[in-house]
Amino acid sequence: MDDLTRPQPPRAADPVALTYAFHVFSRETMIRKLEGLTDAAQRRVALPSGATMLGLFKHCIHVERLWIAYAMGGLDVDFPWTEEDEEADWKVGPDETFESLVALAREEAARSDAVVPTLKWDEIGQSPRCVEEGLTVGWILTHLNWEIARHLGQMDVMRELADGVTGE
């Protein structure tokens, strides 16, 4: 699992491009972590929290949507969670598959790829929370990378438990 076919972050770039490139690398690594596993293994509850690999992936797709499309881009986007089910983005329905979630991730990636190059590091995000709290693009991208990295670490453990495969 260690080949370097994923888009590698550049050695030097402006802060927005560099930080976003690390997010892209992490997103692609998540997809690689799920590749080659059966549907049952992807849905297996491997942690006491009830998390599954597919659930982590689905959550991270919506985290990207939240922070890039909504918070930074100011776009009107939908989210799966509701007041009745605040954890809906973690739940994978029977009609959702690895392939359908990869397609959703690719759609979100295309939207992110359109939004991010228009932004500046010190610019305040456009969502009400960003404006109220003064959250900059730099803060948001750094936070996004932190959150995705946490979940990618969980996926590392879950993949190793599933079939012994380790590595990036």
VENGI-V48074 format. One record per run of one state. SS is the DSSP state (a for helix, b for strand, c for the rest). FROM is the first residue (numbers start at 0). TO is the last residue. If there is no record, write none. Layout:
ss & from & to
SS & FROM & TO
SS & FROM & TO
This chain:
ss & from & to
c & 0 & 13
a & 14 & 33
c & 34 & 37
a & 38 & 42
c & 43 & 51
a & 52 & 71
c & 72 & 86
a & 87 & 89
c & 90 & 96
a & 97 & 115
c & 116 & 122
b & 123 & 123
c & 124 & 126
a & 127 & 132
c & 133 & 134
b & 135 & 135
a & 136 & 162
c & 163 & 167
